[in-house]
Amino acid sequence: MSLRTANLLQSHSPRSIQDVTDELPSFGVVVETLTLQAGYNTSMVIVGTALLGLAAGIIGVFALLRKRSLMTDALSHATLPGITLAFLFAGFIGIESKSVPVLLVGATLSGVFGVVCVQLILRHTRLREDAAIGIVLSVFFGVGIVFLSYIQKNAPSDSGGLNHFIYGQAATMQAGDVVLMATIALAAMVATILFLKEFSIVCFNDAFARVDGWPVGSVDLIMMALVVLVTVAGLQAVGIILVVSMLIIPPVAARFWTDRLALLVVLSGLIGALSGYFGAGISALYPRKPAGAVIVLTAGVVFVLSLLLAPKRGVVAQVIRRFKVRLKIAGDHLLEHAFESNSSTLSSSTLSTVAQEQGWSKPFASVVRMHLKRNGMLRKSHSGCSEVTDAGMKRGARVSRNHTLWEQYLVSYADIAPSHVDWSVDKVEHVLSESLVNELESALLRRGVHVPENQGGS
Amino acid sequence: MYFDPALDLFPLLAASLASLCCGLLGNFLLLRKQSMMGDAISHSVLPGLVIAFLIASSRSPFVMLTGATIAGIVTVILVEVVKRFGKVEPGAAMGVVFSILFALGVLLIEQAAVRHIDLDADCVLHGQLETLVWFGAPESIMGLWSIETLQAFPRQVTTLAIMLILSLAFVIVLFKELRLAAFDPELATTLGFSSTSMHYLLMIFVAAATVASFEAVGSILVIAMLICPAATARLLTDRLRSQILVSLITATITAIVGYFAATIIPGWFDRDTVNAAGSITVVSGIILTLTILFSPRHGVLSRVIRRARVASSVAMDDLLATLYRNEEQGMNAMTRDEIANAIMRSNPEAILKRAIKNQRIRREGNTYVLTPEGTRTAEDIIRRHRLWEHYLVDKAGIAPDHVHGAAERLEHVTPVPPAGPQTDPHGKNIPS
């Protein structure tokens, strides 16, 4: 027992103070590194990681479209027991136990076994996919941790490299390992480009693909195999926990910019390559910047920018679009009120009544007035009051007429009680198009309903 | 001696408390199909933890819990935002959010290490159960109650105990609301309590429990404990109350067995102990695997047995019905090969043997005939078959030559009806 205590205390004694001064590299060194002139090994690592990012970005698109993003997470976590067992096995039969290819074969086998386990749980129990993935992910990783701690405590002298698989350690990779990683990444990328058509059809409509005679099962298998290859190739550089994000973040970020698959693949590959390049570069330049984290954060920055700024899907664009619609509707309400009360002058008390009815805040009400003035619907009169222009009165008349038309339509065609129509009409009246208004008119005339005459012009 | 209080008591206590706390909350995650949200949160509380620490430069549980809870809520909101604006599946949205936040946390930890701050990226994964050594361990039981002993209680254990009490209170007080929000969120909302706010409240507790457990047991065990005990219980019972109870028992057993497996088993082979948190995770996986295989109602084995039973009872029904039809038509008694052909089994020996043992048939030379008992059983089957045919033609309007297949399947699973017509659509007698 005293031996155990001693071991414990020893293994958790405060770590020796390392040399951790953050020396910032000079500008010249930064440029040198990023232009691949800072030595063979560093350049190889940067190019290799960029290639890996490219391959992961491309294949990640299909993983995303097949809704397999989290499956990849289970896959990468499930490689740890394989890596540690391969290490023990290699030591047992006497080959170089730190040989990276041996470890990667172990990683592949146990990763695939993990995915098979998820499928088995889904097929044979009533647990859902989220639970199945979480179970495989944590239990496999736990097994890996047990073996890892066993190796570290019982054969500590040569276990140094294994830890790198968890958080990744691009900077310390050997040129040979980089070549291996880059070869796998290139192969996966070429395969993806060759099978682009097959992958797209299976991703978008697998039922149709099956009916049309495509070997959906085999195509799916190839896709999954490529995901496995890229994941395993990325383990050393990015680490088990974060390698999945090289497959997820680039396609999700690219998705904000385009709805076309070909463009999505290109963009996602570019984002992946860019983050691989910068990730490896920065972690080579600065101390204590783990490549995996930097790669993910680079991709993360691209993602956040896409989320905010993408022209159609971006948060800013959507918020602006919604605000514009709201502004237009609010302006319409004001003009409609002016038309219906038959007075073009809007006194401040009228304005505040409308604002109160519609639930506008004070600043919003003034933005509405500004919006109308800019569009020539409202102007300041001589007495200082707001006055609706002729154009504004016409617009008000049209909105009011749309309101009546739609109300009549609902009452006579949709059998809704007259007392119930007002609420929905208030929303629809603003979005009726010219042709729809004409259709409504003729439909109401057919039923013999009185159609209010057109005062606002077309 | 395998149990040394000074070494083992607090790790064991911390592991059990963490397992109980996570296992309890995991039940609701599982029901809401949000298990992976537990995974996401346990990854993304990391930056919250580090930032809180950097701001307050204190490791007090309150600071840590606040930072982590904020990170947890931010995660949930971000996932929602990415899902809505990015139009991607929830899994991908979660993956994006938690991996970015986790990467941020890893980077911050590495930077914090520059200032010699004791937050270690490895401990985040494995925890540091083994370091909870009780330096002030008393010499005797009586010494337990002295002030010095209580002061030697590790902070992690106290935090976990408080967190467990809070979680228990949360689940007990809001049990009805949690249950309704888990099973029928729309109904919950129409009944006037928002299932969304229940969702966020649950996530806050998950985040807090994650952090409380974090330091002691690491994030991998947290994920396993959020999912595995609840999943185990889900396969053993169909009622929420008993599911929670079973999951709590499973969590406790897992923690204790896993901890001792880590400290004792390597000793058998003269090896040093392995990581306890990892070992507990492995045990939770083993327990779950055993449950998947052997659960009485939902297990793989019981399903296989159930199917085999049905298959053998169907085969018996087929055998008796075949012999009955043969006798009904006044044909010669059937040989083994003729029977094998008729009931489409290449090896009818087992079923023949069982029928003879149950005195349903007997052997005459190399042929088989029904006993009186067997005839009665066969009449029941034939009656069910022909009544079904009658029903399908008469009431369901199916053509008489299309009903045999359906009746052949339904006859095995229907009770014998008391009365009915005398003949089937093919003009054959329906035995009574």
HADDOCK unambig.tbl for C-alpha pairs under 7 A between the chains (distance, minus, plus):
assign (segid A and resid 20 and name CA) (segid B and resid 114 and name CA) 5.74 0.50 0.50
assign (segid A and resid 64 and name CA) (segid B and resid 92 and name CA) 6.84 0.50 0.50
assign (segid A and resid 67 and name CA) (segid B and resid 89 and name CA) 6.68 0.50 0.50
assign (segid A and resid 69 and name CA) (segid B and resid 91 and name CA) 6.13 0.50 0.50
assign (segid A and resid 69 and name CA) (segid B and resid 92 and name CA) 5.25 0.50 0.50
assign (segid A and resid 70 and name CA) (segid B and resid 91 and name CA) 5.66 0.50 0.50
assign (segid A and resid 70 and name CA) (segid B and resid 92 and name CA) 6.70 0.50 0.50
assign (segid A and resid 70 and name CA) (segid B and resid 95 and name CA) 6.63 0.50 0.50
assign (segid A and resid 124 and name CA) (segid B and resid 300 and name CA) 6.58 0.50 0.50
assign (segid A and resid 125 and name CA) (segid B and resid 292 and name CA) 6.83 0.50 0.50
assign (segid A and resid 130 and name CA) (segid B and resid 33 and name CA) 6.25 0.50 0.50
assign (segid A and resid 130 and name CA) (segid B and resid 34 and name CA) 6.73 0.50 0.50
assign (segid A and resid 130 and name CA) (segid B and resid 35 and name CA) 5.59 0.50 0.50
assign (segid A and resid 130 and name CA) (segid B and resid 36 and name CA) 5.55 0.50 0.50
assign (segid A and resid 131 and name CA) (segid B and resid 30 and name CA) 6.69 0.50 0.50
assign (segid A and resid 131 and name CA) (segid B and resid 35 and name CA) 5.45 0.50 0.50
assign (segid A and resid 131 and name CA) (segid B and resid 36 and name CA) 6.99 0.50 0.50
assign (segid A and resid 131 and name CA) (segid B and resid 227 and name CA) 6.43 0.50 0.50
assign (segid A and resid 134 and name CA) (segid B and resid 35 and name CA) 6.73 0.50 0.50
assign (segid A and resid 134 and name CA) (segid B and resid 36 and name CA) 6.04 0.50 0.50
assign (segid A and resid 134 and name CA) (segid B and resid 227 and name CA) 6.78 0.50 0.50
assign (segid A and resid 135 and name CA) (segid B and resid 224 and name CA) 6.33 0.50 0.50
assign (segid A and resid 135 and name CA) (segid B and resid 227 and name CA) 6.45 0.50 0.50
assign (segid A and resid 135 and name CA) (segid B and resid 228 and name CA) 6.22 0.50 0.50
assign (segid A and resid 138 and name CA) (segid B and resid 220 and name CA) 5.64 0.50 0.50
assign (segid A and resid 138 and name CA) (segid B and resid 223 and name CA) 6.18 0.50 0.50
assign (segid A and resid 138 and name CA) (segid B and resid 224 and name CA) 5.19 0.50 0.50
assign (segid A and resid 139 and name CA) (segid B and resid 224 and name CA) 6.53 0.50 0.50
assign (segid A and resid 139 and name CA) (segid B and resid 281 and name CA) 5.60 0.50 0.50
assign (segid A and resid 139 and name CA) (segid B and resid 282 and name CA) 5.55 0.50 0.50
assign (segid A and resid 139 and name CA) (segid B and resid 285 and name CA) 5.53 0.50 0.50
assign (segid A and resid 142 and name CA) (segid B and resid 220 and name CA) 6.76 0.50 0.50
assign (segid A and resid 142 and name CA) (segid B and resid 278 and name CA) 4.22 0.50 0.50
assign (segid A and resid 142 and name CA) (segid B and resid 279 and name CA) 6.66 0.50 0.50
assign (segid A and resid 142 and name CA) (segid B and resid 281 and name CA) 5.32 0.50 0.50
assign (segid A and resid 142 and name CA) (segid B and resid 282 and name CA) 5.74 0.50 0.50
assign (segid A and resid 143 and name CA) (segid B and resid 278 and name CA) 6.24 0.50 0.50
assign (segid A and resid 143 and name CA) (segid B and resid 282 and name CA) 5.69 0.50 0.50
assign (segid A and resid 145 and name CA) (segid B and resid 275 and name CA) 6.91 0.50 0.50
assign (segid A and resid 145 and name CA) (segid B and resid 278 and name CA) 5.42 0.50 0.50
assign (segid A and resid 146 and name CA) (segid B and resid 274 and name CA) 5.80 0.50 0.50
assign (segid A and resid 146 and name CA) (segid B and resid 275 and name CA) 5.37 0.50 0.50
assign (segid A and resid 146 and name CA) (segid B and resid 278 and name CA) 5.12 0.50 0.50
assign (segid A and resid 146 and name CA) (segid B and resid 279 and name CA) 5.94 0.50 0.50
assign (segid A and resid 149 and name CA) (segid B and resid 274 and name CA) 5.36 0.50 0.50
assign (segid A and resid 149 and name CA) (segid B and resid 275 and name CA) 5.56 0.50 0.50
assign (segid A and resid 150 and name CA) (segid B and resid 274 and name CA) 5.14 0.50 0.50
assign (segid A and resid 153 and name CA) (segid B and resid 272 and name CA) 6.35 0.50 0.50
assign (segid A and resid 154 and name CA) (segid B and resid 271 and name CA) 6.59 0.50 0.50
assign (segid A and resid 154 and name CA) (segid B and resid 272 and name CA) 6.38 0.50 0.50
assign (segid A and resid 242 and name CA) (segid B and resid 99 and name CA) 6.32 0.50 0.50
assign (segid A and resid 245 and name CA) (segid B and resid 95 and name CA) 6.79 0.50 0.50
assign (segid A and resid 245 and name CA) (segid B and resid 96 and name CA) 6.49 0.50 0.50
assign (segid A and resid 245 and name CA) (segid B and resid 99 and name CA) 5.98 0.50 0.50
assign (segid A and resid 248 and name CA) (segid B and resid 92 and name CA) 6.41 0.50 0.50
assign (segid A and resid 248 and name CA) (segid B and resid 95 and name CA) 6.74 0.50 0.50
assign (segid A and resid 248 and name CA) (segid B and resid 96 and name CA) 6.29 0.50 0.50
assign (segid A and resid 249 and name CA) (segid B and resid 96 and name CA) 5.40 0.50 0.50
assign (segid A and resid 255 and name CA) (segid B and resid 86 and name CA) 6.98 0.50 0.50
assign (segid A and resid 256 and name CA) (segid B and resid 86 and name CA) 6.08 0.50 0.50
assign (segid A and resid 288 and name CA) (segid B and resid 110 and name CA) 5.67 0.50 0.50
assign (segid A and resid 288 and name CA) (segid B and resid 111 and name CA) 6.65 0.50 0.50
assign (segid A and resid 289 and name CA) (segid B and resid 107 and name CA) 6.40 0.50 0.50
assign (segid A and resid 290 and name CA) (segid B and resid 107 and name CA) 6.91 0.50 0.50
assign (segid A and resid 293 and name CA) (segid B and resid 103 and name CA) 4.35 0.50 0.50
assign (segid A and resid 293 and name CA) (segid B and resid 104 and name CA) 6.74 0.50 0.50
assign (segid A and resid 293 and name CA) (segid B and resid 106 and name CA) 6.50 0.50 0.50
assign (segid A and resid 293 and name CA) (segid B and resid 107 and name CA) 6.15 0.50 0.50
assign (segid A and resid 296 and name CA) (segid B and resid 100 and name CA) 6.08 0.50 0.50
assign (segid A and resid 296 and name CA) (segid B and resid 103 and name CA) 6.31 0.50 0.50
assign (segid A and resid 297 and name CA) (segid B and resid 100 and name CA) 5.95 0.50 0.50
assign (segid A and resid 297 and name CA) (segid B and resid 103 and name CA) 6.44 0.50 0.50
assign (segid A and resid 297 and name CA) (segid B and resid 104 and name CA) 6.85 0.50 0.50
assign (segid A and resid 300 and name CA) (segid B and resid 100 and name CA) 5.84 0.50 0.50
assign (segid A and resid 313 and name CA) (segid B and resid 85 and name CA) 6.23 0.50 0.50
assign (segid A and resid 313 and name CA) (segid B and resid 86 and name CA) 6.90 0.50 0.50
assign (segid A and resid 314 and name CA) (segid B and resid 85 and name CA) 6.89 0.50 0.50
assign (segid A and resid 315 and name CA) (segid B and resid 85 and name CA) 6.75 0.50 0.50
